[in-house]
Amino acid sequence: MPRYEYRCRTCGDTFELSRPMAESSAPADCPAGHDDTVKLLSAVAVGGSTAAPARSAGGGGGGGGCCGGGCCG
């Protein structure tokens, strides 16, 4: 289940809640009981390789890479 980060506008506390995606925009009470909260935009870390895609030796006409071959080169 996804975790969402919220901040209380009353006390300034930041907290996280696990809830279904369908409820991500629903109001959330802060742990201190205040109801004036806002959902924060969080950066998401996605696993995988950090290496750049390999470029073709032909240089230029290509099939993909980072920008479809149109501007890399």
PyMOL Python script that loads the backbone (N, CA, C, O; Angstrom):
from pymol import cmd

cmd.read_pdbstr("""\
ATOM      1  N   MET A   1       0.850  -1.175   0.000  1.00  0.00           N
ATOM      2  CA  MET A   1       0.000   0.000   0.000  1.00  0.00           C
ATOM      3  C   MET A   1       0.898   1.241   0.000  1.00  0.00           C
ATOM      4  O   MET A   1       1.867   1.295   0.758  1.00  0.00           O
ATOM      5  N   PRO A   2       0.595   2.228  -0.829  1.00  0.00           N
ATOM      6  CA  PRO A   2       1.431   3.428  -0.903  1.00  0.00           C
ATOM      7  C   PRO A   2       1.393   4.246   0.389  1.00  0.00           C
ATOM      8  O   PRO A   2       0.413   4.238   1.133  1.00  0.00           O
ATOM      9  N   ARG A   3       2.507   4.956   0.622  1.00  0.00           N
ATOM     10  CA  ARG A   3       2.592   5.858   1.774  1.00  0.00           C
ATOM     11  C   ARG A   3       2.570   7.292   1.242  1.00  0.00           C
ATOM     12  O   ARG A   3       3.243   7.614   0.262  1.00  0.00           O
ATOM     13  N   TYR A   4       1.799   8.135   1.894  1.00  0.00           N
ATOM     14  CA  TYR A   4       1.680   9.531   1.500  1.00  0.00           C
ATOM     15  C   TYR A   4       2.118  10.408   2.665  1.00  0.00           C
ATOM     16  O   TYR A   4       1.884  10.080   3.828  1.00  0.00           O
ATOM     17  N   GLU A   5       2.756  11.527   2.335  1.00  0.00           N
ATOM     18  CA  GLU A   5       3.261  12.438   3.347  1.00  0.00           C
ATOM     19  C   GLU A   5       2.354  13.662   3.418  1.00  0.00           C
ATOM     20  O   GLU A   5       1.950  14.215   2.396  1.00  0.00           O
ATOM     21  N   TYR A   6       2.048  14.066   4.627  1.00  0.00           N
ATOM     22  CA  TYR A   6       1.160  15.200   4.878  1.00  0.00           C
ATOM     23  C   TYR A   6       1.828  16.156   5.863  1.00  0.00           C
ATOM     24  O   TYR A   6       2.706  15.758   6.629  1.00  0.00           O
ATOM     25  N   ARG A   7       1.400  17.429   5.837  1.00  0.00           N
ATOM     26  CA  ARG A   7       1.859  18.401   6.831  1.00  0.00           C
ATOM     27  C   ARG A   7       0.648  19.092   7.423  1.00  0.00           C
ATOM     28  O   ARG A   7      -0.288  19.465   6.715  1.00  0.00           O
ATOM     29  N   CYS A   8       0.685  19.255   8.744  1.00  0.00           N
ATOM     30  CA  CYS A   8      -0.379  19.945   9.462  1.00  0.00           C
ATOM     31  C   CYS A   8      -0.125  21.442   9.382  1.00  0.00           C
ATOM     32  O   CYS A   8       0.964  21.907   9.720  1.00  0.00           O
ATOM     33  N   ARG A   9      -1.106  22.190   8.944  1.00  0.00           N
ATOM     34  CA  ARG A   9      -0.974  23.645   8.855  1.00  0.00           C
ATOM     35  C   ARG A   9      -1.103  24.301  10.229  1.00  0.00           C
ATOM     36  O   ARG A   9      -0.671  25.438  10.416  1.00  0.00           O
ATOM     37  N   THR A  10      -1.688  23.597  11.182  1.00  0.00           N
ATOM     38  CA  THR A  10      -1.880  24.156  12.519  1.00  0.00           C
ATOM     39  C   THR A  10      -0.602  24.075  13.345  1.00  0.00           C
ATOM     40  O   THR A  10      -0.159  25.078  13.904  1.00  0.00           O
ATOM     41  N   CYS A  11      -0.003  22.875  13.426  1.00  0.00           N
ATOM     42  CA  CYS A  11       1.174  22.692  14.290  1.00  0.00           C
ATOM     43  C   CYS A  11       2.480  22.524  13.513  1.00  0.00           C
ATOM     44  O   CYS A  11       3.555  22.544  14.113  1.00  0.00           O
ATOM     45  N   GLY A  12       2.408  22.358  12.178  1.00  0.00           N
ATOM     46  CA  GLY A  12       3.608  22.210  11.372  1.00  0.00           C
ATOM     47  C   GLY A  12       4.189  20.813  11.342  1.00  0.00           C
ATOM     48  O   GLY A  12       5.219  20.596  10.704  1.00  0.00           O
ATOM     49  N   ASP A  13       3.565  19.859  12.010  1.00  0.00           N
ATOM     50  CA  ASP A  13       4.058  18.479  12.041  1.00  0.00           C
ATOM     51  C   ASP A  13       3.929  17.847  10.661  1.00  0.00           C
ATOM     52  O   ASP A  13       2.943  18.078   9.960  1.00  0.00           O
ATOM     53  N   THR A  14       4.923  17.049  10.267  1.00  0.00           N
ATOM     54  CA  THR A  14       4.882  16.284   9.025  1.00  0.00           C
ATOM     55  C   THR A  14       4.732  14.820   9.396  1.00  0.00           C
ATOM     56  O   THR A  14       5.428  14.326  10.283  1.00  0.00           O
ATOM     57  N   PHE A  15       3.822  14.120   8.719  1.00  0.00           N
ATOM     58  CA  PHE A  15       3.556  12.720   9.039  1.00  0.00           C
ATOM     59  C   PHE A  15       3.208  11.956   7.778  1.00  0.00           C
ATOM     60  O   PHE A  15       2.875  12.548   6.751  1.00  0.00           O
ATOM     61  N   GLU A  16       3.288  10.625   7.864  1.00  0.00           N
ATOM     62  CA  GLU A  16       2.980   9.752   6.735  1.00  0.00           C
ATOM     63  C   GLU A  16       1.797   8.859   7.069  1.00  0.00           C
ATOM     64  O   GLU A  16       1.583   8.491   8.224  1.00  0.00           O
ATOM     65  N   LEU A  17       1.034   8.520   6.039  1.00  0.00           N
ATOM     66  CA  LEU A  17      -0.079   7.582   6.170  1.00  0.00           C
ATOM     67  C   LEU A  17      -0.004   6.564   5.045  1.00  0.00           C
ATOM     68  O   LEU A  17       0.307   6.907   3.905  1.00  0.00           O
ATOM     69  N   SER A  18      -0.290   5.317   5.369  1.00  0.00           N
ATOM     70  CA  SER A  18      -0.454   4.278   4.349  1.00  0.00           C
ATOM     71  C   SER A  18      -1.926   4.200   4.039  1.00  0.00           C
ATOM     72  O   SER A  18      -2.752   3.984   4.925  1.00  0.00           O
ATOM     73  N   ARG A  19      -2.251   4.377   2.761  1.00  0.00           N
ATOM     74  CA  ARG A  19      -3.658   4.316   2.354  1.00  0.00           C
ATOM     75  C   ARG A  19      -3.741   3.965   0.884  1.00  0.00           C
ATOM     76  O   ARG A  19      -2.780   4.170   0.143  1.00  0.00           O
ATOM     77  N   PRO A  20      -4.873   3.440   0.451  1.00  0.00           N
ATOM     78  CA  PRO A  20      -5.035   3.107  -0.966  1.00  0.00           C
ATOM     79  C   PRO A  20      -4.922   4.358  -1.840  1.00  0.00           C
ATOM     80  O   PRO A  20      -5.211   5.467  -1.391  1.00  0.00           O
ATOM     81  N   MET A  21      -4.499   4.166  -3.090  1.00  0.00           N
ATOM     82  CA  MET A  21      -4.361   5.296  -4.008  1.00  0.00           C
ATOM     83  C   MET A  21      -5.677   6.049  -4.185  1.00  0.00           C
ATOM     84  O   MET A  21      -5.676   7.267  -4.361  1.00  0.00           O
ATOM     85  N   ALA A  22      -6.775   5.344  -4.139  1.00  0.00           N
ATOM     86  CA  ALA A  22      -8.085   5.973  -4.311  1.00  0.00           C
ATOM     87  C   ALA A  22      -8.393   6.957  -3.179  1.00  0.00           C
ATOM     88  O   ALA A  22      -9.242   7.834  -3.337  1.00  0.00           O
ATOM     89  N   GLU A  23      -7.709   6.816  -2.042  1.00  0.00           N
ATOM     90  CA  GLU A  23      -7.948   7.694  -0.897  1.00  0.00           C
ATOM     91  C   GLU A  23      -6.817   8.696  -0.689  1.00  0.00           C
ATOM     92  O   GLU A  23      -6.772   9.358   0.348  1.00  0.00           O
ATOM     93  N   SER A  24      -5.909   8.821  -1.642  1.00  0.00           N
ATOM     94  CA  SER A  24      -4.738   9.672  -1.461  1.00  0.00           C
ATOM     95  C   SER A  24      -5.097  11.151  -1.270  1.00  0.00           C
ATOM     96  O   SER A  24      -4.370  11.875  -0.590  1.00  0.00           O
ATOM     97  N   SER A  25      -6.187  11.600  -1.850  1.00  0.00           N
ATOM     98  CA  SER A  25      -6.584  13.001  -1.738  1.00  0.00           C
ATOM     99  C   SER A  25      -7.592  13.243  -0.623  1.00  0.00           C
ATOM    100  O   SER A  25      -8.005  14.381  -0.400  1.00  0.00           O
ATOM    101  N   ALA A  26      -7.991  12.193   0.075  1.00  0.00           N
ATOM    102  CA  ALA A  26      -8.955  12.344   1.167  1.00  0.00           C
ATOM    103  C   ALA A  26      -8.316  13.121   2.318  1.00  0.00           C
ATOM    104  O   ALA A  26      -7.105  13.028   2.518  1.00  0.00           O
ATOM    105  N   PRO A  27      -9.099  13.879   3.073  1.00  0.00           N
ATOM    106  CA  PRO A  27      -8.549  14.610   4.223  1.00  0.00           C
ATOM    107  C   PRO A  27      -7.874  13.664   5.210  1.00  0.00           C
ATOM    108  O   PRO A  27      -8.291  12.518   5.378  1.00  0.00           O
ATOM    109  N   ALA A  28      -6.824  14.164   5.860  1.00  0.00           N
ATOM    110  CA  ALA A  28      -6.097  13.362   6.844  1.00  0.00           C
ATOM    111  C   ALA A  28      -5.891  14.195   8.099  1.00  0.00           C
ATOM    112  O   ALA A  28      -5.427  15.332   8.021  1.00  0.00           O
ATOM    113  N   ASP A  29      -6.232  13.640   9.245  1.00  0.00           N
ATOM    114  CA  ASP A  29      -6.004  14.326  10.513  1.00  0.00           C
ATOM    115  C   ASP A  29      -4.571  14.094  10.963  1.00  0.00           C
ATOM    116  O   ASP A  29      -4.041  12.993  10.814  1.00  0.00           O
ATOM    117  N   CYS A  30      -3.940  15.129  11.516  1.00  0.00           N
ATOM    118  CA  CYS A  30      -2.580  14.967  12.016  1.00  0.00           C
ATOM    119  C   CYS A  30      -2.616  14.178  13.324  1.00  0.00           C
ATOM    120  O   CYS A  30      -3.665  14.096  13.962  1.00  0.00           O
ATOM    121  N   PRO A  31      -1.488  13.597  13.731  1.00  0.00           N
ATOM    122  CA  PRO A  31      -1.458  12.801  14.964  1.00  0.00           C
ATOM    123  C   PRO A  31      -1.869  13.595  16.207  1.00  0.00           C
ATOM    124  O   PRO A  31      -2.304  13.002  17.194  1.00  0.00           O
ATOM    125  N   ALA A  32      -1.739  14.926  16.175  1.00  0.00           N
ATOM    126  CA  ALA A  32      -2.145  15.750  17.315  1.00  0.00           C
ATOM    127  C   ALA A  32      -3.633  16.074  17.292  1.00  0.00           C
ATOM    128  O   ALA A  32      -4.137  16.740  18.197  1.00  0.00           O
ATOM    129  N   GLY A  33      -4.350  15.602  16.250  1.00  0.00           N
ATOM    130  CA  GLY A  33      -5.797  15.785  16.190  1.00  0.00           C
ATOM    131  C   GLY A  33      -6.278  16.962  15.364  1.00  0.00           C
ATOM    132  O   GLY A  33      -7.484  17.191  15.279  1.00  0.00           O
ATOM    133  N   HIS A  34      -5.385  17.709  14.758  1.00  0.00           N
ATOM    134  CA  HIS A  34      -5.799  18.841  13.926  1.00  0.00           C
ATOM    135  C   HIS A  34      -6.268  18.330  12.559  1.00  0.00           C
ATOM    136  O   HIS A  34      -5.793  17.304  12.072  1.00  0.00           O
ATOM    137  N   ASP A  35      -7.197  19.053  11.955  1.00  0.00           N
ATOM    138  CA  ASP A  35      -7.725  18.589  10.668  1.00  0.00           C
ATOM    139  C   ASP A  35      -7.325  19.466   9.482  1.00  0.00           C
ATOM    140  O   ASP A  35      -7.747  19.199   8.357  1.00  0.00           O
ATOM    141  N   ASP A  36      -6.523  20.501   9.708  1.00  0.00           N
ATOM    142  CA  ASP A  36      -6.083  21.379   8.624  1.00  0.00           C
ATOM    143  C   ASP A  36      -4.730  20.878   8.105  1.00  0.00           C
ATOM    144  O   ASP A  36      -3.675  21.366   8.513  1.00  0.00           O
ATOM    145  N   THR A  37      -4.781  19.897   7.197  1.00  0.00           N
ATOM    146  CA  THR A  37      -3.554  19.288   6.671  1.00  0.00           C
ATOM    147  C   THR A  37      -3.509  19.410   5.160  1.00  0.00           C
ATOM    148  O   THR A  37      -4.526  19.640   4.505  1.00  0.00           O
ATOM    149  N   VAL A  38      -2.313  19.251   4.622  1.00  0.00           N
ATOM    150  CA  VAL A  38      -2.112  19.296   3.183  1.00  0.00           C
ATOM    151  C   VAL A  38      -1.202  18.135   2.790  1.00  0.00           C
ATOM    152  O   VAL A  38      -0.235  17.827   3.488  1.00  0.00           O
ATOM    153  N   LYS A  39      -1.523  17.495   1.664  1.00  0.00           N
ATOM    154  CA  LYS A  39      -0.690  16.398   1.159  1.00  0.00           C
ATOM    155  C   LYS A  39       0.524  16.991   0.471  1.00  0.00           C
ATOM    156  O   LYS A  39       0.400  17.917  -0.331  1.00  0.00           O
ATOM    157  N   LEU A  40       1.713  16.454   0.787  1.00  0.00           N
ATOM    158  CA  LEU A  40       2.958  16.937   0.203  1.00  0.00           C
ATOM    159  C   LEU A  40       3.309  16.142  -1.039  1.00  0.00           C
ATOM    160  O   LEU A  40       2.958  14.968  -1.158  1.00  0.00           O
ATOM    161  N   LEU A  41       3.997  16.780  -1.954  1.00  0.00           N
ATOM    162  CA  LEU A  41       4.495  16.109  -3.139  1.00  0.00           C
ATOM    163  C   LEU A  41       5.839  15.508  -2.783  1.00  0.00           C
ATOM    164  O   LEU A  41       6.772  16.234  -2.439  1.00  0.00           O
ATOM    165  N   SER A  42       5.950  14.204  -2.861  1.00  0.00           N
ATOM    166  CA  SER A  42       7.176  13.509  -2.474  1.00  0.00           C
ATOM    167  C   SER A  42       7.888  12.963  -3.694  1.00  0.00           C
ATOM    168  O   SER A  42       7.250  12.531  -4.653  1.00  0.00           O
ATOM    169  N   ALA A  43       9.193  12.983  -3.658  1.00  0.00           N
ATOM    170  CA  ALA A  43       9.989  12.362  -4.708  1.00  0.00           C
ATOM    171  C   ALA A  43       9.952  10.856  -4.502  1.00  0.00           C
ATOM    172  O   ALA A  43      10.013  10.379  -3.369  1.00  0.00           O
ATOM    173  N   VAL A  44       9.856  10.123  -5.569  1.00  0.00           N
ATOM    174  CA  VAL A  44       9.767   8.681  -5.499  1.00  0.00           C
ATOM    175  C   VAL A  44      11.067   8.081  -6.000  1.00  0.00           C
ATOM    176  O   VAL A  44      11.567   8.455  -7.061  1.00  0.00           O
ATOM    177  N   ALA A  45      11.604   7.162  -5.242  1.00  0.00           N
ATOM    178  CA  ALA A  45      12.808   6.450  -5.675  1.00  0.00           C
ATOM    179  C   ALA A  45      12.383   5.150  -6.335  1.00  0.00           C
ATOM    180  O   ALA A  45      11.633   4.365  -5.755  1.00  0.00           O
ATOM    181  N   VAL A  46      12.860   4.930  -7.540  1.00  0.00           N
ATOM    182  CA  VAL A  46      12.519   3.721  -8.273  1.00  0.00           C
ATOM    183  C   VAL A  46      13.801   2.929  -8.469  1.00  0.00           C
ATOM    184  O   VAL A  46      14.810   3.472  -8.920  1.00  0.00           O
ATOM    185  N   GLY A  47      13.763   1.663  -8.135  1.00  0.00           N
ATOM    186  CA  GLY A  47      14.951   0.826  -8.272  1.00  0.00           C
ATOM    187  C   GLY A  47      15.304   0.596  -9.721  1.00  0.00           C
ATOM    188  O   GLY A  47      14.459   0.711 -10.610  1.00  0.00           O
ATOM    189  N   GLY A  48      16.550   0.271  -9.947  1.00  0.00           N
ATOM    190  CA  GLY A  48      16.993  -0.014 -11.312  1.00  0.00           C
ATOM    191  C   GLY A  48      18.403   0.477 -11.523  1.00  0.00           C
ATOM    192  O   GLY A  48      19.055   0.960 -10.598  1.00  0.00           O
ATOM    193  N   SER A  49      18.859   0.351 -12.730  1.00  0.00           N
ATOM    194  CA  SER A  49      20.213   0.748 -13.080  1.00  0.00           C
ATOM    195  C   SER A  49      20.289   2.256 -13.249  1.00  0.00           C
ATOM    196  O   SER A  49      19.353   2.883 -13.744  1.00  0.00           O
ATOM    197  N   THR A  50      21.411   2.833 -12.833  1.00  0.00           N
ATOM    198  CA  THR A  50      21.605   4.267 -13.018  1.00  0.00           C
ATOM    199  C   THR A  50      22.498   4.561 -14.205  1.00  0.00           C
ATOM    200  O   THR A  50      22.800   5.723 -14.481  1.00  0.00           O
ATOM    201  N   ALA A  51      22.925   3.527 -14.913  1.00  0.00           N
ATOM    202  CA  ALA A  51      23.798   3.714 -16.062  1.00  0.00           C
ATOM    203  C   ALA A  51      23.012   4.285 -17.243  1.00  0.00           C
ATOM    204  O   ALA A  51      21.837   3.967 -17.429  1.00  0.00           O
ATOM    205  N   ALA A  52      23.664   5.121 -18.029  1.00  0.00           N
ATOM    206  CA  ALA A  52      23.034   5.693 -19.209  1.00  0.00           C
ATOM    207  C   ALA A  52      22.927   4.621 -20.292  1.00  0.00           C
ATOM    208  O   ALA A  52      23.744   3.701 -20.335  1.00  0.00           O
ATOM    209  N   PRO A  53      21.926   4.732 -21.165  1.00  0.00           N
ATOM    210  CA  PRO A  53      21.798   3.754 -22.236  1.00  0.00           C
ATOM    211  C   PRO A  53      23.000   3.825 -23.183  1.00  0.00           C
ATOM    212  O   PRO A  53      23.565   4.896 -23.404  1.00  0.00           O
ATOM    213  N   ALA A  54      23.375   2.697 -23.727  1.00  0.00           N
ATOM    214  CA  ALA A  54      24.514   2.641 -24.646  1.00  0.00           C
ATOM    215  C   ALA A  54      24.150   3.316 -25.960  1.00  0.00           C
ATOM    216  O   ALA A  54      23.033   3.167 -26.455  1.00  0.00           O
ATOM    217  N   ARG A  55      25.095   4.057 -26.519  1.00  0.00           N
ATOM    218  CA  ARG A  55      24.888   4.706 -27.807  1.00  0.00           C
ATOM    219  C   ARG A  55      25.399   3.803 -28.903  1.00  0.00           C
ATOM    220  O   ARG A  55      26.352   3.050 -28.705  1.00  0.00           O
ATOM    221  N   SER A  56      24.774   3.875 -30.047  1.00  0.00           N
ATOM    222  CA  SER A  56      25.208   3.035 -31.161  1.00  0.00           C
ATOM    223  C   SER A  56      26.484   3.598 -31.775  1.00  0.00           C
ATOM    224  O   SER A  56      26.721   4.805 -31.731  1.00  0.00           O
ATOM    225  N   ALA A  57      27.303   2.722 -32.347  1.00  0.00           N
ATOM    226  CA  ALA A  57      28.565   3.145 -32.958  1.00  0.00           C
ATOM    227  C   ALA A  57      28.330   3.903 -34.251  1.00  0.00           C
ATOM    228  O   ALA A  57      29.212   4.636 -34.701  1.00  0.00           O
ATOM    229  N   GLY A  58      27.151   3.743 -34.867  1.00  0.00           N
ATOM    230  CA  GLY A  58      26.863   4.412 -36.124  1.00  0.00           C
ATOM    231  C   GLY A  58      26.747   5.915 -35.981  1.00  0.00           C
ATOM    232  O   GLY A  58      26.867   6.621 -36.981  1.00  0.00           O
ATOM    233  N   GLY A  59      26.525   6.428 -34.811  1.00  0.00           N
ATOM    234  CA  GLY A  59      26.461   7.837 -34.536  1.00  0.00           C
ATOM    235  C   GLY A  59      25.365   8.576 -35.275  1.00  0.00           C
ATOM    236  O   GLY A  59      25.621   9.053 -36.380  1.00  0.00           O
ATOM    237  N   GLY A  60      24.267   8.692 -34.787  1.00  0.00           N
ATOM    238  CA  GLY A  60      23.297   9.542 -35.421  1.00  0.00           C
ATOM    239  C   GLY A  60      22.023   8.846 -35.799  1.00  0.00           C
ATOM    240  O   GLY A  60      21.042   9.044 -35.082  1.00  0.00           O
ATOM    241  N   GLY A  61      21.924   8.085 -36.797  1.00  0.00           N
ATOM    242  CA  GLY A  61      20.632   7.628 -37.233  1.00  0.00           C
ATOM    243  C   GLY A  61      20.075   6.628 -36.303  1.00  0.00           C
ATOM    244  O   GLY A  61      20.457   5.477 -36.513  1.00  0.00           O
ATOM    245  N   GLY A  62      19.373   6.782 -35.458  1.00  0.00           N
ATOM    246  CA  GLY A  62      19.297   5.687 -34.587  1.00  0.00           C
ATOM    247  C   GLY A  62      18.002   5.235 -34.101  1.00  0.00           C
ATOM    248  O   GLY A  62      16.961   5.676 -34.588  1.00  0.00           O
ATOM    249  N   GLY A  63      18.017   4.439 -33.232  1.00  0.00           N
ATOM    250  CA  GLY A  63      16.809   3.820 -32.755  1.00  0.00           C
ATOM    251  C   GLY A  63      16.704   3.917 -31.264  1.00  0.00           C
ATOM    252  O   GLY A  63      16.797   2.894 -30.586  1.00  0.00           O
ATOM    253  N   GLY A  64      16.522   5.046 -30.737  1.00  0.00           N
ATOM    254  CA  GLY A  64      16.248   5.091 -29.316  1.00  0.00           C
ATOM    255  C   GLY A  64      17.248   5.910 -28.553  1.00  0.00           C
ATOM    256  O   GLY A  64      17.479   7.079 -28.860  1.00  0.00           O
ATOM    257  N   GLY A  65      17.837   5.296 -27.563  1.00  0.00           N
ATOM    258  CA  GLY A  65      18.708   6.037 -26.680  1.00  0.00           C
ATOM    259  C   GLY A  65      17.876   6.940 -25.786  1.00  0.00           C
ATOM    260  O   GLY A  65      16.714   6.648 -25.502  1.00  0.00           O
ATOM    261  N   CYS A  66      18.465   8.020 -25.353  1.00  0.00           N
ATOM    262  CA  CYS A  66      17.777   8.886 -24.406  1.00  0.00           C
ATOM    263  C   CYS A  66      16.749   9.790 -25.068  1.00  0.00           C
ATOM    264  O   CYS A  66      15.845  10.276 -24.389  1.00  0.00           O
ATOM    265  N   CYS A  67      16.857  10.031 -26.369  1.00  0.00           N
ATOM    266  CA  CYS A  67      15.926  10.976 -26.990  1.00  0.00           C
ATOM    267  C   CYS A  67      15.454  10.521 -28.370  1.00  0.00           C
ATOM    268  O   CYS A  67      15.047  11.351 -29.182  1.00  0.00           O
ATOM    269  N   GLY A  68      15.500   9.262 -28.638  1.00  0.00           N
ATOM    270  CA  GLY A  68      14.995   8.747 -29.898  1.00  0.00           C
ATOM    271  C   GLY A  68      15.923   8.951 -31.071  1.00  0.00           C
ATOM    272  O   GLY A  68      15.521   8.702 -32.208  1.00  0.00           O
ATOM    273  N   GLY A  69      17.141   9.391 -30.848  1.00  0.00           N
ATOM    274  CA  GLY A  69      18.112   9.550 -31.924  1.00  0.00           C
ATOM    275  C   GLY A  69      18.037  10.874 -32.642  1.00  0.00           C
ATOM    276  O   GLY A  69      18.847  11.122 -33.536  1.00  0.00           O
ATOM    277  N   GLY A  70      17.105  11.735 -32.296  1.00  0.00           N
ATOM    278  CA  GLY A  70      16.950  12.972 -33.035  1.00  0.00           C
ATOM    279  C   GLY A  70      17.889  14.084 -32.613  1.00  0.00           C
ATOM    280  O   GLY A  70      18.296  14.878 -33.461  1.00  0.00           O
ATOM    281  N   CYS A  71      18.246  14.177 -31.359  1.00  0.00           N
ATOM    282  CA  CYS A  71      19.073  15.303 -30.924  1.00  0.00           C
ATOM    283  C   CYS A  71      20.360  14.888 -30.246  1.00  0.00           C
ATOM    284  O   CYS A  71      21.182  15.751 -29.936  1.00  0.00           O
ATOM    285  N   CYS A  72      20.572  13.615 -30.003  1.00  0.00           N
ATOM    286  CA  CYS A  72      21.799  13.151 -29.387  1.00  0.00           C
ATOM    287  C   CYS A  72      22.827  12.914 -30.476  1.00  0.00           C
ATOM    288  O   CYS A  72      22.522  12.283 -31.488  1.00  0.00           O
ATOM    289  N   GLY A  73      24.001  13.394 -30.289  1.00  0.00           N
ATOM    290  CA  GLY A  73      24.930  12.954 -31.276  1.00  0.00           C
ATOM    291  C   GLY A  73      25.991  13.887 -31.573  1.00  0.00           C
ATOM    292  O   GLY A  73      26.846  13.603 -32.412  1.00  0.00           O
TER     293      GLY A  73
END
""", "prot")
cmd.dss("prot")
cmd.show_as("cartoon", "prot")
cmd.util.cbc("prot")
cmd.orient("prot")
